[in-house]
Amino acid sequence: MKEFILLLVALVTIGSAGKAQILTNQKFNGYRAIWFELNQKYEYGDKYSGALGTYTAKHVPLAIYAKEVDKTFFVYGGTTNADERHLLCMIGEYDHKSGMVSKPTVVYDKQGVDDPHDNPSLLIDDEGYIWVFVSGRGQTRPGFKYKSRKPFDINDFEQITEEEMTYPQPWETQFGFFHFFTKYTGVRQLYFETSTDGIHWTDDKLLAAIPVNEGEKSGHYQTSACFEGKKVGTFFNRHPNGNVDKRSDLYYVESFDFGKTWNDVLGGELELPLLKMDTPARVVNYSEQGKNVYMKDMDFDKNGNPVCLYIRSNGHEPGPKSAPYEWCISKWDGVKWQTFMITTSDHNYDMGSLYLSEKEWKIVGPTQPGPQKWGVGGELAVWSSKNKGENWKRKKMLTKNSKLSHSYVRRPVSHKSPFCFFWADGDSHQFSKSELYFGDFDGNIWKLPYEMKKSKEKPEKIK
């Protein structure tokens, strides 16, 4: 019966003339990213708008390098063509041996949706099967889990679940699948679930719902990571009384046993769900400083110590009113939490990624002003620290004199050059075409083909 219903759905057409067939599980003739605006207007533009094909920071991971086949697989929010905002949840692959990309596949066609909050995230299991977690949006649009029918193959996917989940963050651990996600239970609250096979999942378990005062609402955003398959950790902020525009504070929790127990960074056991504002899980009390906190990325250093990248500012409104927009890291050094500022940019939704190695820590992101002032994205730069994040220097400019802003630079898991990071470009303030790019730390940049006539083509090297 389920297969019959899915077949009927696949035959539906939409639009005033019934012109567009559902594209789920079909190949697509090019890499086209979606443009979006929230439509929450202020003096200096929308709260956020622009090239959001690799949005949000709360969708992780978006790309994974698989050494078994020497390919980087990546997901993004696509669209049908340059004139439309029609969200397609896409997957592509870059072959490091041939230097070519295959035509991307539409894993799920979000018919009638233009909102990249529904973008996908990615997981590859230990047998090589590719899992795409398609985000829903609260209780109004469901989320889905899809699995490739063959290992390391993006040509055909089967739907495994339909459920309520937003901002999926799936990880492959030594125990099985671990999935952080969000539910809109009136506000944004953090949940997790686990599975040993990807098919059968535990009940959703509430992780955090911290109010300011008893009886008030709560809300959170998070970014997570997995360390050597042994532990999962997540940093998250807090939305006082559920107000997403007043996100503040920084918390961290971790689990070594597949979510059975949870600890603070010192190993102290925590009772779930977290309900108290003042808890050993709190890293920085930004509420008393009157600062907003925008989560960007997290990773673990070689010793398994957590590090978080975020922007702190004076408010949610774009423009000089909320400045400075400070790029910061908070890290556990084995003894205490330390926070350092890297640089400033001009928007809360500027987003970059964190790269930690033994000798050098790096950040790649749109830290430099772009062609659209006070808008999402800008010119890309590489920042470097040789003393584990205490001091930073701008090491390289990746882009300059761009006509469009570059935004949401994402880090593949186990990245391999030249596909070290990828992102999209677009006009920050008005609807525009949006293209996808990837690059390496030597400053080389390639553009993915917007139009493809062959099943495999080489990206265009533009720098």
N, C-alpha and C positions, 0 to 999 in steps of 0.2 A: 504493500500500500504506500509506504514511504517513497519507494522508487517511482511509483506512478505519479504521486503528487509532485515530486521534483521534476519529472518529465513534463508535466503540465505547465509548471512554472517556467521551464526553459523555453516553452513555445509562446509565452506571452509577449506581446509587443506593446510599446508605449509611445507617447507623443501624440500630438494632435492628429497626425495622419497615420499613427501606428507604424512609424518609420523605423524605430530602433528595436532590433531583436536583442534579447538578453544575451550577453557575451560571455557568461560564466563558462570556464573551461575551454576557451578558445584562444588561439594564438592571435597576437596583435601586431600590426605592421609598424611598430616604432615605439620609442620610449618618450612618452608625453606626460609631464607632471601636472598636477592640478593646481589651480590658483583659487584662493579663498579669502573672504573677508567676514569677520564676525558681525559686522554692521552695528557696532557699538561706537558711535562717533564722538570725537572730542576736537578741540581746537587744532591739534596737530595730527589729526587723522584718526583712523579706526584704532580701537584698542589693540587689535593686531590684524594684519592682512598681508597678502603677498604669496610668494612661492612656498607652498606648504606640502609639497609632494613627499617630503621626508619628515613631516610633522607626525606626532608630537614628541617632545622629549620624554614623555611617559609611555611611548611605544618602544620597547627594547626586547631583544635586539632587532635591528632592521637588516643586518647583513652578517653572513658567516662564511669564513673561508674553510673549505673542506679539502684537506691535503690528500685524501684518498683519490680524488679525481682532479686535483689541482684546479679547482674552480671556486670563485666567490659567488655565492647566491645572495640575492638582495630583493627586498620587497619595498613597495612605495605606493603612494596614492596617485593613480594615473587618471587620465581623462580621454575622451573619445577623439577630440581634435582641438585645435587652438582657439576655436570660437565657442567652445562649450565648457561648462563646469558640471561634468557628469562623472561621478567618482567610480573608478575601477580599481579594485584591490589587485595589484599586479605583482608578479615575480619575474625576475630576470636572472641571467647568469653570465659571468665573465670567465672565459677560459684562459688561464694564465699561460698555457702552452702555445695556443694559437694566437692569442691577443684579440680574440673575437668575442662578440656577444651574440647570443641566440635571440630570435624574436621572443619578446616577453609573452607570458601567459596571463590571461585574466582569470585569477582564482575565484573571484566573486564580483559580480556586477551589482553595484549598489543602486539599482534602478530608482531614479527620482531623488537621489541624495547627492549633494555637492559638498558635503562637509567632511574634511579630512580627519576629524575626530574618529571617523570610522576606518582609518588606515589600518593596514595589517602589521603584524610582527612575525618573527620567524624562529623556528627551532629545527635542528637536525638531530635525529636520534642516533643511537649507537649502531643501528643497522643501516644508516644512510637515508632513511625515509625523511622527507622534507615535510614539516608541519607549518601551516600558515594559520595564524590566529587572527581572525578578522574581527576588529573591534565593533561593538555596538555603541549605542549612545543612550545611556540610562535605561529606562524601562520602555522607551518609545521605539527603539530599534534593536533587534537582537544581535548578538555576536555569534560567530561560528568558528569551529575548528575544522580545518581541512588537512588531509594527508595525501601525499603523492602516492600514486599506485605502484611506482617503481622507485628503488633507491637512487638518489642523486639525479632525479629526472623531474623536469618542470613541465612536462607535456600534459599531464592528466592528474587531476586531484579528485578525491572523493570526500564528501561532507561527512564528518564524524559526529558533531554535536551542533545544536542550536540552543543558545542560552543567553542569560543576561550577563554581559561582561563588557567593561570599557577599559581602555588603556592596558591591553594584555602585555605581560612581561614573562614569557616562558623560558625556563632553563632546564637543560639536561644535566642531571646529577648522577652520582654513583648509585643512588637509590631508585631513580626513575625521573619522571617529569614533575617539575615544580613550577607552579604558575601563580605569580602575583597579579592581581587585577583590582579594578574599582567597581563598586556598585553605587547607584544613585538611590540610596534609601532616604530620600528627602534631601540629602546632601551627599557629598563624595566621601565614601568610607572605603577603607582598604581591606581586601580579602585575599585569601589564598586557597589553593586546592592542589592536590597531588594525585599522581597516577603512576602505576608501574608499567602500563602498556599504552597509554594515550587514549584508550577506548573507555575504560572504566575509571571514573574519577570520584574522589571523596566529596562529601558535602562541602559547600563553601564555608570557610571559617573566617570570622571577623578578626582582623589583626589590630586595627586602631580606630578609635572613635573618641577623640579627646575633646571635651567641651571646656569652655572657660569656667563656667559655673554650673552647678547641678541643674539639670532641666533644660540647659541650652543645647542647641544643635552643634554638630562638629563636622569637620571635613578635612581631607588631606590630599596631597599629591605626592607621588613617590618616584624614585628611580632605584633600580636594583642591579645586582650582579651575583655571579656564582664564582667561587674560588676553588679551582682544581677539582670541581665536582663534589667537594667535601662539605662546603657550607654555602648557604645563601644569605645575603644581607640586603637591607634596604634602608635608604635615607628617605625621610619624608618631612614635609612641613605641616602646618596646622592652619585651618581656616577658622578664625574666631567667630563663633555663633553661625558657622556654616557659610560665612561671607567669603566667596572665592576671591574677591578683590582686596581682602585683608589677610592674605596668606603670610604666615610668620613662623618663627621658631624653626629649629632643625633637630630632628630625632634620628636615632639609628638603632636597629635591632638586627639580630642574626640567629640562625639556627644551624646546628650541626647534624640534626637527626630527622631531616625530612619534615620539619615543622611540628614535631611532637612537643618539643620544648623550645623556648625562645629566651635569649640572653641579651644583656647589654654588652658593651665592648669589653668589660672586665670579666665577663662570664657569670655575672649575677643573673639568676633566673627571674624572668618577668612573667606576670600573670596576664593572659590574654582574655578579652581584648584590652589594649591599653586605653585607660579611661581618665588618667590623671595627667594634668598639664605638667606638674613638677614631678618628674620621674627620672631614675638613673639613665633612661634611654635618651634624655634630652642632651644634645651636643652644644647648642648655643641658644640662649634666651634672647631671641631677636624681638620679641614682643615688648620687652621693657626698653628697647632701643628705638621702637617705632619703625622698624624696618620690615619691608616685604622681602620674601625669599622665593626665587624662581628656580626650581630644580632643573639641572641640565644633564649631568652624567655622573656615574660613579664607577670605581674599579678598586681592586685590591693591589697593594704593592707586593713584592716578591715574598714578604713574610706573612701575607694574609691580612695586613692592616688596611682598613677601609679608608677611602679618600672620596670626597664628594666635591663636584664642581657645580656652582650655582651663581646666579646674579642676585645681589641685594640692592634695593632701591628705596625711595621714599614714598612710593605709592604705585597704583595701577595705571594711572592716566599717562598716555604717551606724551612726550615732549619734555621741556626743561623743568616742568613742575615736579616730576618724580626723580630727576637727576640728583646725584650721580648714579649711573647704572654700573655697579662695581662687580667685576668678575672675581669670584673668590673660590678658594678651596678650604675645606675643613678636613683635617686628617688626624688619624690616631697614630701617634709615634711610638706606641708600645707602652707608654706611661701616661700620657695625657692627650687631650684634644688640643690641636693648634689650628688657627685660622689665619690665612694670608690672602692679601689682595694681589691680583695679577695685573689688571688694567681696567679701563672703563670703555663702554660703548654708548649707544644712544637709544636702546630700547630693551624693555624687559624680556621680549621674546627673541632676542638674539640668542643663538644656540650653537654651541661648539661641543667638541668631544675631548676626552682626557686619555692620554697615553702614558702608561707608567712602565719604565724599564729600570734596570738596576743602576745604570749610569746617568740616565737623563729622563726627566718628566717633560711631556709636551702637551700643549693644548692647540687645537686647530679650530678656528671659528671666525665669524664676521665681527672682529673687534674694531675694525677701522670704519670711519664714516663712508657710507655708500652714496650712490647718486640720488637716492630719495631720503632726504633728511628726516630724522625722527621716525623712521619706518623700520619694519622687521628686516634684518639682514644688513649687509654692507659689503665691504671688501675683506677678503679672507687673509688671515695672517697665521703664522706658526709662532707660538711662544715656547720658550725653553727654560727649564730650571735644572741646574746641576747640583742643587743641595736639597733635593726632595721637597720642592715646593715653597721654600722660604723666600727665595728671590727669583724673579722672572725677567727675561729679556725677550723682546721681539726678535726672532731669529730670521724670519723670512716673510716677505709679502708674496702671497700666492696669486692675487688678482689686483689689478689697478685700472683706473679709467674705464670702469665698466658702465654700460648703459643701464643695466639692471642689477638689482641687489642679489647677493648670494646668501642663502639662508639654510639653517638646520643641517649643519655638517655632522655626519654620522660615522661612527667607528664600527667596522666589522669585527666580530669576534674572531680572534686569531688571525688578524689581518695580515695579508701578504702584499708586498709591492708588486705592481703599481696601484692596486686597488686598496689604498690605505684609508681613504675616507671618500664619502660621496654626498652630494647635495643637489639642490635645485636653485635656479635663478628666476627672477620675475620682478615686475614693478611692485614696490612696497605699498603703493597707495591706490593704484587703479588696475583694473583687469588687464592681464597681459598673457601672452604665451609664456610657458614655463618649460625649461629644458633641464635635463639631468647631466651631472658631471661626476667624474672621479679623479683622484690625484694621488701623488706620493710626496714624501718629505723632501725630495730633491727639487720640488717646484714644478714638476710636470703635471699637466692637466689634459684630460681627454673629455670630449663631449659625446654622450651616447646618441646614436642616430635617432632623430625624431621621425624620420620616414625610413622604412626598410622594405626593399624589394626582394632581398634574398633571405633565406632562413637564418644565415649567420653573416654578420658584417663586422668590419673593424671600426671601432670608435674613432672619431676625428681628433687627432692631437692638435690642440690649440695653443699649447705653450710647452 
